[in-house]
Amino acid sequence: MDLRKTIGWNLRRLRVARGLSQERLALESEIDRSYVGRVERGKENVTVATLEAFAKVLSINVSELFAEVDHEDNRPPSLRSGRKRRAS
């Protein structure tokens, strides 16, 4: 798998595991939401500064975005759309 796709796969996997939407990740990392989507699809060459911004929001080390992807794994799932319900 090409490195851009590996970074995108890991970004999506880690973002979904933390329950963050692309929009929330973009907002908190001060990056355009459409850019986050392109990174997750492996369409962008990301800068180190952008990787650091993502890692900070996700509370991970940048190196986790470079973790080898098992080709047998399914694509990380999407989050449920819509707003989250308020806690009672």
C-alpha positions in Angstrom: 0.0 0.0 0.0 1.3 3.5 -0.8 2.3 5.7 2.1 -0.4 8.2 1.5 -3.1 5.5 1.6 -1.5 4.0 4.8 -1.6 7.4 6.5 -5.2 7.9 5.3 -6.3 4.5 6.5 -4.7 5.0 9.9 -6.1 8.5 10.3 -9.7 7.2 9.6 -9.3 4.2 11.8 -8.0 6.3 14.8 -10.6 9.1 14.2 -13.5 6.7 14.1 -12.2 4.8 17.2 -12.3 8.1 19.1 -15.8 8.9 17.8 -14.7 12.0 15.9 -16.3 13.1 12.7 -14.1 14.5 9.9 -15.7 17.9 10.6 -14.7 17.7 14.4 -11.2 16.6 13.6 -10.8 19.4 11.0 -12.2 22.0 13.4 -10.0 21.0 16.3 -6.8 20.7 14.1 -7.7 23.9 12.3 -7.6 22.2 8.9 -10.3 22.3 6.2 -12.8 19.4 6.4 -12.5 18.6 2.7 -8.8 18.3 3.1 -9.2 15.8 5.9 -11.4 13.7 3.6 -8.8 13.8 0.8 -6.1 12.8 3.3 -8.2 9.8 4.4 -8.7 8.7 0.8 -4.9 8.9 0.2 -5.2 11.8 -2.3 -3.0 14.4 -0.5 0.7 14.7 0.4 0.5 15.7 4.0 3.0 18.0 5.7 4.7 17.1 9.0 2.8 20.1 10.6 -0.5 18.6 9.4 0.4 15.2 10.8 1.3 16.8 14.1 -2.0 18.7 14.2 -3.9 15.4 13.6 -1.9 13.5 16.2 -2.4 16.2 18.8 -6.2 16.1 18.4 -6.2 12.3 18.4 -3.8 12.2 21.4 -1.4 9.8 19.6 2.2 9.8 18.5 2.7 10.8 14.8 4.3 7.4 14.2 0.9 5.7 14.7 -0.2 7.2 11.4 2.6 5.3 9.7 1.7 1.9 11.2 1.7 -0.9 8.6 -1.8 -1.8 7.4 -2.9 -5.4 7.1 -4.3 -5.8 3.5 -6.8 -8.3 4.9 -8.5 -5.7 7.2 -11.7 -4.1 6.1 -11.9 -0.4 5.6 -12.6 1.3 8.9 -16.4 1.9 9.3 -18.1 5.2 9.0 -19.5 7.0 12.0 -23.3 7.1 12.3 -24.5 10.4 10.7 -26.3 13.1 12.5 -25.9 14.8 15.8 -25.1 13.0 18.9 -27.9 12.8 21.5 -27.5 14.9 24.6 -26.7 13.1 27.8 -29.7 13.2 30.2 
